[in-house]
């Protein structure tokens, strides 16, 4: 049995993840005591990686012959997201 609406589920995971990133960024910016925001252009890059990760996850789930749970969607999305960010870490 194939997964029902895989792209919708993947983009829900991406939206929740990006919302959490925004909340953490706002918290850090408010506690940084600086006039300049510390995330110049970084949130745009993260949004692009979130969207790309959701597209890859949705495509993978759509092509899979197995039914995917929400946990598998979230784990696959986060794995792809962190793999896409490996070049920026460090």
N, C-alpha and C positions, 0 to 999 in steps of 0.2 A: 504494500500500500504506500503510495507516494504521499509526501507532505503537502498539506493544503496551504496555499498562499505563502510560498517560501520567501519571496521578496518582501512581503509585508512584515513577516516576522523578523527578518534580518534588519530591516530599516527601523523597526521598533527597538531592537537591541542597540542599534547605532544611535538612535535619538536619546535613549536613556543614558547611554554612555557619554555622549556629547554634553548632555545637560549636567551630568555629574562633573565633568571637566570644567564647564563654565562656572558652576557653583564653587568649586575649589579655587579656580582662578580669581574669582571675585573676592573670596575670603583672603587669599594671599595678597592680592592688590590692596585690600583695605588694611591689612596688618603690616604692610611693608614700610610705611612711613616715608614714602617717596612721592614726589610730584609726577614722575614719569611712570606710566604703567609698565610693568616688567614683561609684558607679553605682546610686544609690537609685532604683529603679523603672525605670531605663532598659532593663534586660535584659528586663523584661516587655513593654515597648513594642516592642523589637526582635523578640521572639518572635512577637508579633502580626503584625508586618510580614512576617516570614519565612513564616508560615502563609498570609497573604493572597497573597503573591507566588507561593507554591507552588500555591495554588488557581487563580490566574489563569493561570499557566504550564501547569498540567495541563489546564485547560479549553481554552486556545488550542491545545495539541497534540492534544487529542481532536477538536476541530472542524476541524483541518487535514486536508487530503486527502493531504499528503505524509508520508513517514516521517521522524522526527526522530532525529538522532544524540544521543549523550550530550553532545557539545560544544554542540549547539544548545540542549539543555535548560538546561545550565549558563549559557550566554550570555544566553538569554532570561530565566531566573530572576534573574540578577544585574542585568540591565538594568531589570527591573520593580522589584526591590528598591531600587535606587538612585533610580529615579524616584519611588518612594513616600517616600523619605527626603529629597527635595529641599527640602521645607518645613522640615525640622528642621536642615538644614545651613546654616551661615552665621551 
